[in-house]
Amino acid sequence: MITNDELREFEQSVFTGIIVGVGSLVLLFSSGCRILIQCPFQCGGKKHLQNGHGENLATSVLLFPTLNQTVYSCSMLDDETLTLCFSNEDHIHIIPEKNGFESYVITTSRGDYPVIAC
């Protein structure tokens, strides 16, 4: 299980890129951390969140406004939803699917952490 110390590796890093692959998106950060997404996500401002899915390549464009923004907080809720808050007040919420398969994978300097929700 990932710790809060490991999640803090995202803080103060810049969201530098998105790799669009077949069946997944990979979010890249200046700290060297990354997140592979194969599940639903929401992004945007608090009052206007848009829905996307890591397996739907067309929804990668929803993440573009957060590129080159600094992460000011990163947290994981009890239901394993990962939330990234950015300097421009946008958010990304990565919401695991409760299907028993890997929903997303967090990679920090300490290793890879797959999130599987049942």
Residue frames relative to the residue before (quaternion, step in Angstrom):
aa qw qx qy qz dx dy dz
M 1.0000 0.0000 0.0000 0.0000 0.00 0.00 0.00
I 0.4633 -0.6875 0.4909 0.2678 3.54 -0.99 0.85
T 0.3344 -0.7514 0.5400 0.1791 3.56 -1.05 0.79
N 0.6485 -0.5031 0.3934 0.4142 3.57 -1.29 0.25
D 0.5963 0.5636 -0.3619 0.4425 3.60 1.08 -0.64
E 0.6696 0.4864 -0.2978 0.4759 3.56 1.00 -0.81
L 0.6291 0.5236 -0.3344 0.4672 3.59 1.03 -0.72
R 0.6154 0.5623 -0.3450 0.4314 3.60 1.10 -0.64
E 0.5166 0.6354 -0.4205 0.3906 3.61 1.22 -0.29
F 0.6220 0.5321 -0.3409 0.4624 3.59 1.20 -0.45
E 0.6119 0.5900 -0.3514 0.3924 3.58 1.07 -0.70
Q 0.8203 0.1681 -0.2123 0.5037 3.51 -1.04 0.99
S 0.5505 0.5535 -0.4335 0.4501 3.60 1.20 0.31
V 0.4299 -0.6874 0.5287 0.2513 3.54 -1.25 0.47
F 0.4176 -0.6663 0.5600 0.2608 3.56 -1.06 0.85
T 0.1085 -0.8796 0.4631 0.0046 3.56 -0.08 1.33
G 0.8454 -0.0725 0.0672 0.5249 3.60 1.02 -0.44
I 0.2500 -0.7219 0.6261 0.1559 3.47 -1.44 0.25
I 0.1579 -0.7424 0.6426 0.1048 3.56 -0.91 0.93
V 0.1857 -0.7794 0.5937 0.0750 3.54 -0.74 1.13
G 0.0087 0.8081 -0.5865 0.0547 3.54 -0.58 1.19
V 0.6332 -0.4933 0.4090 0.4342 3.53 -1.29 0.03
G 0.8549 0.1080 -0.1089 0.4956 3.57 -0.53 1.20
S 0.8061 0.1358 -0.1068 0.5660 3.62 1.19 0.11
L 0.2499 -0.7014 0.6425 0.1813 3.50 -1.42 0.32
V 0.1514 -0.7645 0.6177 0.1052 3.57 -1.11 0.66
L 0.2159 -0.7615 0.6021 0.1050 3.56 -0.78 1.11
L 0.1725 -0.8023 0.5690 0.0528 3.58 -0.82 1.06
F 0.1299 -0.7992 0.5860 0.0329 3.57 -1.01 0.88
S 0.6240 -0.5901 0.3761 0.3478 3.58 -1.13 0.68
S 0.6121 0.5599 -0.3440 0.4399 3.60 1.18 -0.43
G 0.5601 -0.5855 0.3948 0.4331 3.58 1.26 -0.27
C 0.5256 0.6154 -0.4127 0.4180 3.58 1.28 -0.14
R 0.0126 -0.7867 0.6167 0.0243 3.53 -1.25 0.42
I 0.1970 -0.7531 0.6172 0.1144 3.53 -1.32 0.42
L 0.1872 -0.7490 0.6282 0.0971 3.56 -0.81 1.06
I 0.1248 -0.8192 0.5594 0.0203 3.57 -0.69 1.12
Q 0.0245 0.7736 -0.6315 0.0457 3.56 -0.96 1.02
C 0.6509 0.4841 -0.2826 0.5119 3.56 1.20 0.52
P 0.6965 -0.4453 0.3315 0.4546 3.61 -1.25 -0.02
F 0.0068 -0.7649 0.6434 0.0310 3.53 -1.28 0.51
Q 0.2117 -0.7228 0.6377 0.1616 3.52 -1.34 0.36
C 0.0402 0.8008 -0.5968 0.0296 3.57 -1.04 0.71
G 0.5147 0.6154 -0.4955 0.3328 3.51 -1.29 0.53
G 0.7154 -0.3990 0.3344 0.4661 3.53 -1.29 -0.41
K 0.7014 -0.4857 0.3125 0.4177 3.57 -1.22 0.41
K 0.7503 0.4033 -0.2185 0.4761 3.58 0.97 -0.84
H 0.7845 0.2283 -0.1292 0.5619 3.58 1.23 -0.26
L 0.0675 0.8048 -0.5798 0.1075 3.56 0.26 1.31
Q 0.2081 -0.7595 0.6055 0.1149 3.54 -1.05 0.85
N 0.3793 -0.7397 0.5200 0.1964 3.55 -1.08 0.77
G 0.0355 0.7776 -0.6265 0.0392 3.52 -1.06 0.86
H 0.2388 -0.7458 0.5992 0.1667 3.54 -1.34 -0.02
G 0.5373 -0.6640 0.4293 0.2934 3.55 -0.93 0.94
E 0.6816 0.4667 -0.2863 0.4853 3.58 1.18 -0.46
N 0.6427 0.4663 -0.3200 0.5168 3.59 1.29 -0.10
L 0.3409 -0.7957 0.4661 0.1827 3.56 -0.14 1.31
A 0.6188 0.5779 -0.3429 0.4069 3.60 1.05 -0.71
T 0.6638 0.5188 -0.3199 0.4335 3.61 1.09 -0.56
S 0.4289 0.6987 -0.4717 0.3247 3.63 1.21 0.01
V 0.5963 0.5888 -0.3640 0.4065 3.61 1.10 -0.62
L 0.5628 0.6058 -0.3857 0.4094 3.60 1.19 -0.46
L 0.6717 0.5101 -0.2844 0.4557 3.58 1.18 -0.57
F 0.4819 0.7199 -0.4149 0.2781 3.62 1.18 -0.41
P 0.6492 0.5286 -0.3548 0.4162 3.68 0.88 -0.72
T 0.6830 0.4740 -0.2975 0.4694 3.61 1.15 -0.43
L 0.4454 0.6823 -0.4642 0.3473 3.60 1.25 -0.08
N 0.8335 0.1779 -0.1863 0.4889 3.56 -1.13 0.82
Q 0.5162 0.5941 -0.4365 0.4359 3.57 1.22 0.48
T 0.4420 -0.6886 0.5137 0.2583 3.56 -1.17 0.64
V 0.4018 -0.6881 0.5525 0.2446 3.55 -1.00 0.87
Y 0.1298 -0.8058 0.5699 0.0956 3.60 -0.71 0.95
S 0.7980 -0.0074 -0.0686 0.5987 3.61 1.22 -0.13
C 0.0785 -0.7610 0.6437 0.0202 3.51 -1.25 0.67
S 0.1186 0.8025 -0.5738 0.1129 3.58 -0.73 1.02
M 0.2507 -0.7366 0.6070 0.1620 3.52 -1.31 0.42
L 0.3417 -0.7440 0.5442 0.1829 3.54 -0.82 1.05
D 0.7137 -0.4630 0.3223 0.4153 3.56 -1.29 0.26
D 0.6972 0.4450 -0.2805 0.4870 3.59 1.08 -0.64
E 0.5360 -0.6680 0.3462 0.3828 3.56 1.38 0.34
T 0.3695 0.6823 -0.5266 0.3472 3.57 1.15 0.58
L 0.2441 -0.7669 0.5813 0.1201 3.57 -0.82 1.05
T 0.0817 -0.8041 0.5887 0.0168 3.58 -0.84 0.99
L 0.0953 -0.7605 0.6418 0.0248 3.52 -0.93 1.05
C 0.1237 -0.7770 0.6150 0.0522 3.58 -0.85 1.00
F 0.2230 -0.8199 0.5231 0.0665 3.55 -0.84 1.04
S 0.6914 -0.5090 0.3462 0.3783 3.53 -1.33 0.42
N 0.6960 0.4409 -0.2852 0.4897 3.63 1.09 -0.52
E 0.5478 -0.6553 0.3430 0.3910 3.58 1.37 0.38
D 0.4601 0.6285 -0.4802 0.4033 3.59 1.20 0.44
H 0.2159 -0.7636 0.5988 0.1088 3.54 -1.29 0.43
I 0.1218 -0.7162 0.6727 0.1402 3.51 -1.35 0.36
H 0.0807 -0.7644 0.6394 0.0200 3.55 -0.85 1.06
I 0.1336 -0.7805 0.6082 0.0553 3.58 -0.67 1.11
I 0.1312 -0.8375 0.5303 -0.0123 3.53 -0.42 1.32
P 0.3163 -0.7814 0.5009 0.1962 3.61 -0.38 1.16
E 0.4022 -0.6740 0.5617 0.2614 3.53 -1.16 0.69
K 0.3575 -0.7403 0.5346 0.1957 3.55 -0.94 0.90
N 0.3528 0.7486 -0.4781 0.2944 3.54 0.57 1.23
G 0.5689 -0.6232 0.3742 0.3846 3.60 1.26 0.08
F 0.6311 0.4967 -0.3371 0.4914 3.57 1.29 -0.02
E 0.6417 -0.5098 0.4040 0.4064 3.56 -1.29 0.34
S 0.2345 -0.7932 0.5502 0.1142 3.60 -0.73 1.08
Y 0.7684 -0.1516 0.1048 0.6129 3.56 0.97 -0.88
V 0.2464 -0.7507 0.5979 0.1352 3.53 -1.30 0.43
I 0.2033 -0.7558 0.6144 0.0999 3.56 -0.84 1.07
T 0.0800 -0.7791 0.6205 0.0401 3.58 -0.93 0.92
T 0.0155 -0.7736 0.6329 -0.0282 3.55 -0.82 1.10
S 0.7251 -0.4050 0.3094 0.4632 3.57 -1.27 -0.16
R 0.6895 0.4848 -0.2663 0.4677 3.58 1.24 -0.40
G 0.7608 -0.3577 0.2008 0.5029 3.60 1.22 -0.02
D 0.5939 -0.5574 0.4582 0.3559 3.49 -1.41 -0.18
Y 0.0930 -0.7960 0.5981 0.0117 3.55 -1.02 0.88
P 0.1569 -0.7974 0.5773 0.0796 3.60 -0.18 1.25
V 0.2257 -0.7540 0.6030 0.1298 3.56 -1.06 0.76
I 0.0056 0.7802 -0.6213 0.0727 3.52 -0.66 1.22
A 0.1104 -0.8043 0.5831 0.0307 3.57 -0.62 1.14
C 0.1690 -0.7888 0.5854 0.0806 3.56 -0.98 0.87
